[in-house]
Amino acid sequence: MTEKEIKAPNGIPMIFVLLITQFMMIALTIFAMKNGIALLIISGILLNIAVGICWAGFFMVNPKEGRVMQFFGKYSGTVHDTGLRWANPFYTKMRVSLRVRNFESSKLKVNDKNGNPIEIAAVIVWEVVDTAEAVFEVDDYEDFVSIQSESALRNLATTYAYENHENEEGITLRSDPTEISNALKIEVQDRLQKAGVRVVESRISHLAYSPEIANAMLRRQQAMAIISARQKVVEGAVGMVEMALQKLSERNIVELDTERKAAMVSNLLVVLCSDDAAQPVVNTGSLY
């Protein structure tokens, strides 16, 4: 079932039409009662009742809103024209908001691609684009959005790893937020297509390891950071030692044999790689 738009007359002119008709029917009824014309009395009463029923046909359409019309269970169309409108008083007029809305999921506890327990939550920005599908294809489109969004988020979390370890490659939940947001948007849109809903934006609002492994993962990350920093320090220290030996040799400042070079390399590496400031030691003797 797809939406079809119908036009409803402006309600303001209809107010004057019904008022004039109402006064005429009242006058006709009073005239018939004064003259004792039974047929006119009955006709006047019936016409007054009909005009009274017509007053129930007025309804208001706000901006970014649609009114779904049903005539005894049959879908007749949707009115989008804003303002005071009038339609068949026997229509059932259901209000459907077309405004952009947010849905924020709860913090879901799931296992990522590697089996690590994580907590994840997302914000889904959505809007209704087909009122007929939203009303008739699902029982409650707002509840449908919330359930399907959380289901899509669970599926996404199990498809990707929280982060890569060592030499692993690929998209991860933590390091690739743009790609993950796009994947989540596609996943949610596929599930909400039949409900007449369009996903405007989706993004991860919360991502963390579960409390039971959070401390262990934090220590692991700290250890990896320390190892990476040490590697950079060692690489820099080796380069500086190499440059020092090369400069000493090029300028003929001092001739170093293999043993003296080894002692110099050891001392320089200790000085450059140590966390604490090195304490100088003056050697007044001989290495031999």
C-alpha positions as MATLAB code, in Angstrom:
seq = 'MTEKEIKAPNGIPMIFVLLITQFMMIALTIFAMKNGIALLIISGILLNIAVGICWAGFFMVNPKEGRVMQFFGKYSGTVHDTGLRWANPFYTKMRVSLRVRNFESSKLKVNDKNGNPIEIAAVIVWEVVDTAEAVFEVDDYEDFVSIQSESALRNLATTYAYENHENEEGITLRSDPTEISNALKIEVQDRLQKAGVRVVESRISHLAYSPEIANAMLRRQQAMAIISARQKVVEGAVGMVEMALQKLSERNIVELDTERKAAMVSNLLVVLCSDDAAQPVVNTGSLY';
ca = [
       0.000    0.000    0.000;
       1.392    3.371   -1.042;
       0.340    6.886   -0.238;
      -1.988    8.863   -2.479;
      -2.603   12.536   -1.839;
      -6.111   13.993   -1.885;
      -7.254   17.576   -1.648;
      -9.609   18.803    1.056;
     -11.532   22.094    0.654;
     -10.530   25.118    2.687;
     -12.474   25.054    5.919;
     -13.072   28.807    6.280;
     -15.504   29.153    3.321;
     -17.226   25.974    4.474;
     -17.923   27.614    7.847;
     -19.937   30.378    6.164;
     -21.706   27.897    3.896;
     -22.768   25.736    6.836;
     -23.788   28.761    8.918;
     -26.023   30.106    6.153;
     -27.471   26.657    5.529;
     -28.042   26.129    9.248;
     -29.932   29.439    9.615;
     -32.045   28.647    6.559;
     -32.955   25.205    7.893;
     -33.852   26.643   11.305;
     -36.010   29.313    9.651;
     -37.691   26.679    7.488;
     -38.436   24.524   10.530;
     -39.892   27.465   12.485;
     -42.030   28.469    9.495;
     -43.300   24.900    9.098;
     -44.138   24.619   12.795;
     -46.092   27.924   12.752;
     -48.112   26.816    9.756;
     -48.510   23.240   10.893;
     -46.998   21.701    7.775;
     -45.909   18.277    9.002;
     -43.875   17.329    5.941;
     -41.822   20.542    6.135;
     -41.320   20.079    9.854;
     -39.909   16.592    9.359;
     -37.773   17.762    6.415;
     -36.448   20.738    8.412;
     -35.494   18.559   11.363;
     -33.716   16.028    9.126;
     -31.880   18.775    7.257;
     -30.790   20.389   10.530;
     -29.421   17.030   11.677;
     -27.554   16.640    8.353;
     -26.028   20.111    8.677;
     -25.040   19.317   12.268;
     -23.254   16.175   11.070;
     -21.403   18.231    8.438;
     -19.847   20.301   11.215;
     -17.885   17.186   12.209;
     -16.003   17.331    8.915;
     -13.655   20.121   10.010;
     -10.075   19.244   10.925;
      -6.710   21.001   11.250;
      -3.528   20.079    9.390;
      -0.333   21.471   10.927;
       2.940   22.035    9.019;
       4.926   18.827    8.434;
       1.876   16.733    9.184;
      -0.447   14.469    7.215;
      -3.998   13.299    7.826;
      -4.747    9.759    6.683;
      -8.407    9.433    5.586;
     -10.363    6.212    5.947;
     -13.948    5.717    4.857;
     -15.417    2.802    6.818;
     -12.078    0.975    6.839;
     -11.063    1.795    3.267;
      -8.027    4.015    2.688;
      -9.143    7.100    0.761;
      -5.962    9.184    0.730;
      -3.779   11.567    2.712;
      -4.258   15.322    3.105;
      -1.057   17.390    3.293;
      -2.433   20.894    2.728;
      -2.003   22.874    5.931;
      -4.632   24.928    7.714;
      -8.313   24.413    8.520;
      -9.792   21.832    6.148;
     -13.132   20.138    5.601;
     -13.784   16.611    4.382;
     -16.496   13.990    4.506;
     -17.599   13.885    8.175;
     -17.670   10.092    8.004;
     -13.942    9.948    7.270;
     -11.677    8.680   10.028;
      -8.850   11.218   10.148;
      -5.591    9.867   11.594;
      -2.791   12.303   12.378;
       0.726   11.314   11.219;
       3.719   13.536   11.982;
       6.184   14.064    9.134;
       8.738   15.859   11.286;
      12.296   14.595   11.707;
      12.627   12.634   14.937;
      15.415   11.083   17.022;
      15.566    7.613   18.460;
      18.341    6.818   20.936;
      18.777    3.163   21.704;
      19.606    1.812   25.108;
      23.119    0.535   25.855;
      23.172   -2.931   24.339;
      25.550   -5.614   25.587;
      26.706   -7.713   22.642;
      29.782   -9.595   21.456;
      31.813   -8.122   18.628;
      33.256  -10.049   15.700;
      36.095  -11.402   17.888;
      33.746  -12.433   20.686;
      34.654   -9.600   23.052;
      31.715   -8.338   25.131;
      31.060   -4.659   24.420;
      28.483   -1.983   25.165;
      27.068   -0.062   22.210;
      24.320    2.501   21.630;
      23.251    4.579   18.644;
      21.156    7.580   17.657;
      18.863    7.174   14.650;
      17.416   10.273   12.961;
      14.320    9.369   10.930;
      11.149   10.708    9.350;
       7.953    9.330    7.826;
       7.837    9.708    4.042;
       4.836    7.460    3.238;
       1.881    7.847    5.599;
      -0.060    4.920    4.125;
       2.767    2.452    4.714;
       3.430    3.864    8.201;
      -0.204    3.412    9.258;
      -1.275    0.246    7.451;
       1.871   -1.854    6.899;
       2.831   -2.063   10.597;
       0.865   -1.932   13.847;
       2.831    0.902   15.458;
       5.478    2.513   13.289;
       7.222    4.265   16.214;
       7.590    0.991   18.111;
       8.655   -0.684   14.865;
      11.432    1.891   14.404;
      12.797    1.340   17.908;
      12.799   -2.462   17.727;
      14.264   -2.705   14.231;
      16.922   -0.080   14.963;
      18.176   -1.982   17.991;
      18.104   -5.224   16.006;
      20.180   -3.632   13.238;
      22.621   -2.261   15.819;
      23.101   -5.709   17.350;
      23.764   -7.207   13.938;
      26.265   -4.452   13.110;
      28.152   -4.953   16.377;
      28.599   -8.664   15.669;
      29.806   -7.982   12.118;
      32.785   -5.760   13.032;
      35.531   -5.991   15.630;
      35.820   -3.383   18.374;
      39.443   -2.713   17.344;
      42.225   -4.425   15.441;
      45.018   -6.224   17.296;
      48.651   -6.444   16.215;
      48.793   -6.810   12.406;
      45.061   -7.185   11.807;
      43.406   -4.984    9.187;
      39.839   -4.004    8.362;
      37.065   -1.662    9.458;
      36.523   -1.530   13.207;
      33.853    0.005   15.420;
      36.348    2.212   17.260;
      38.638    3.419   14.483;
      36.236    3.934   11.549;
      33.222    5.931   12.785;
      32.246    7.244    9.337;
      32.175    3.821    7.692;
      30.334    2.320   10.661;
      27.708    5.097   10.605;
      27.087    4.527    6.892;
      26.816    0.783    7.375;
      24.369    1.281   10.254;
      22.261    3.674    8.194;
      21.984    1.146    5.346;
      21.195   -1.659    7.780;
      18.425    0.289    9.511;
      16.965    1.634    6.254;
      16.618   -1.877    4.848;
      14.586   -2.894    7.878;
      12.362    0.205    7.928;
      11.651    0.397    4.207;
       8.233   -1.266    4.495;
       7.122    1.108    7.244;
       7.360    4.202    5.032;
      10.268    5.571    7.063;
      13.453    7.196    5.759;
      16.620    7.180    7.842;
      18.189   10.642    7.714;
      21.281    9.922    9.800;
      22.672    7.312   12.147;
      25.685    7.416   14.426;
      27.188    5.531   17.346;
      26.566    7.426   20.598;
      28.270    5.022   23.026;
      30.966    2.407   22.534;
      33.013    0.682   25.214;
      34.146   -2.692   26.447;
      31.859   -4.321   28.985;
      32.848   -3.645   32.617;
      33.966   -7.239   33.197;
      36.833   -6.933   30.683;
      37.307   -3.163   30.552;
      40.230   -3.135   33.044;
      42.024   -5.950   31.264;
      41.622   -4.248   27.886;
      42.818   -0.947   29.341;
      45.993   -2.569   30.639;
      46.495   -4.203   27.257;
      46.137   -0.869   25.466;
      48.555    0.776   27.883;
      51.099   -2.002   27.359;
      50.809   -1.661   23.576;
      51.265    2.097   23.850;
      54.374    1.658   26.002;
      55.839   -0.895   23.595;
      55.177    1.387   20.624;
      56.794    4.328   22.418;
      59.825    2.223   23.376;
      60.268    1.150   19.777;
      60.345    4.776   18.654;
      62.853    5.663   21.375;
      65.151    2.764   20.466;
      64.973    3.584   16.751;
      65.883    7.195   17.475;
      68.688    6.237   19.875;
      70.266    3.809   17.396;
      70.178    6.500   14.716;
      71.835    9.024   17.033;
      74.568    6.555   18.045;
      75.229    5.713   14.399;
      75.458    9.394   13.533;
      77.840   10.054   16.465;
      80.217    7.272   15.453;
      80.081    8.395   11.831;
      80.910   12.023   12.715;
      83.783   10.994   14.993;
      85.234    8.858   12.238;
      84.811   11.464    9.492;
      86.470   14.263   11.501;
      89.258   12.043   12.899;
      88.526   13.234   16.403;
      89.377    9.909   17.987;
      90.227    6.435   16.810;
      88.036    3.791   18.437;
      88.678    0.092   18.287;
      85.872   -2.447   18.411;
      85.817   -2.694   22.188;
      85.753    1.080   22.684;
      82.963    1.414   20.101;
      80.956   -1.224   21.938;
      81.414    0.606   25.251;
      80.435    3.918   23.662;
      77.335    2.412   22.028;
      76.304    0.852   25.333;
      76.738    4.106   27.242;
      74.887    6.186   24.655;
      71.969    3.734   24.487;
      71.664    3.761   28.265;
      71.637    7.560   28.297;
      69.188    7.939   25.417;
      66.787    5.100   26.324;
      66.667    5.549   30.086;
      63.492    6.953   31.677;
      65.517    8.801   34.315;
      68.242   11.345   33.774;
      71.659    9.637   33.449;
      74.223   10.292   36.184;
      77.678   11.145   34.671;
      80.640    9.007   35.714;
      84.151   10.342   35.055;
      86.514    7.539   34.117;
      90.129    8.496   35.078;
      91.582    5.081   34.389;
      91.915    2.907   31.332;
      89.480    0.477   29.799;
      92.316   -2.026   29.767;
];
